[in-house]
Amino acid sequence: MSRAVYAAAAIAIALTACNKQPSHSNGSVTNEASNAAPGNEAMSNTAAPAGNIDAAFVTEAMKADNGEVALGTLAQQKGSSSAVKDLGKMLATDHAAHKRQVAAVAQSANIPVTNDLKEEAKDEQAKLQALSGAAFDKEFARATVEAHKKDIAKFEQQAKSGDRQTAAMASKTLPTLRKHLKAAEALER
């Protein structure tokens, strides 16, 4: 295993240790990454060689994170309720932190880092841009629930049958995805 792979993993671990911060009792998150941010836990220090990492999963995870950051930022700007704005902030913060972790894995495996969004996220972003008020809030909550249910299913599958590094990353990410789903489902009610 190359020293570069070990160095990338060590840097990722060091960065996550610096970003730990408790969330507030109302569920909002401060400007830094929350304790529950996906990937804020130390990643496995046994990095897999580039050929053993599921590049498709890593790329899709980056695209999903990019989409959640974009939609979370939009919710902070356009949400009509503080609960929607808070969820938007949590999504943007947690998924930005996770993207940094996934990007570190990608770079260590020579997988291109992407800033693209999934097509579903692009479509949802366009849909939300056209809405305001309660209609925006309702659609944002619905879309967040739908996206997180899909992501949880993919991450559960990766945790069970992925390569060692992405399986560990997926397992560590699942609690945060479930937290996001629960918060979004509460807004749907």
PELIN-V307770 format. One line per field, one symbol per residue. ss: DSSP state (h for helix, s for strand, l for the rest). psi: psi as a letter, one per 30 degrees, with the letter a starting at -180 (. if undefined). burial: b if it has 24 or more other ideal C-beta (glycine too) atoms within 12 Angstrom, else e. Layout:
BEGIN
ss: ???
psi: ???
burial: ???
END
This chain:
BEGIN
ss: llhhhhhhhhhhhhhhhhlllllllllllllllllllllllllllllllhhhllhhhhhhhhhhhhhhhhhhhhhhhhlllhhhhhhhhhhhhhhhhhhhhhhhhhhhllllllllllhhhhhhhhhhhlllhhhhhhhhhhhhhhhhhhhhhhhhhhhhhllhhhhhhhhhhhhhhhhhhhhhhhhhl
psi: kleeeeeeeeeeeeeeefgkkkllfgflkaflklegkkfflklkgikllefgkjeeeeeeeeeeeeeeeeeeeeeeefkflfeeeeeeeeeeeefeeeeeeeeeeeefghkkkkgllleeeeeeeeeeefllbeeeeeeeeeeeeeeeeeeeeeeeeeeeglleefeeeeeffeeeeeeeeeeeeeff.
burial: eeeebeebbebbbebbeebeeebeeebbbeeebbbbbbbbbebbeebbeeeebbbebbbbbbbbbbbbbbbbbbbbebbeeebbbbbbbbbbbbbbbbbbbbbbbbbbbebebbeebbebbeebbeebeebeeeebbbbbbbbbbbbbeebbebbeebbeebbebbbbbbbbbbbbbbbbbbbbeebee
END
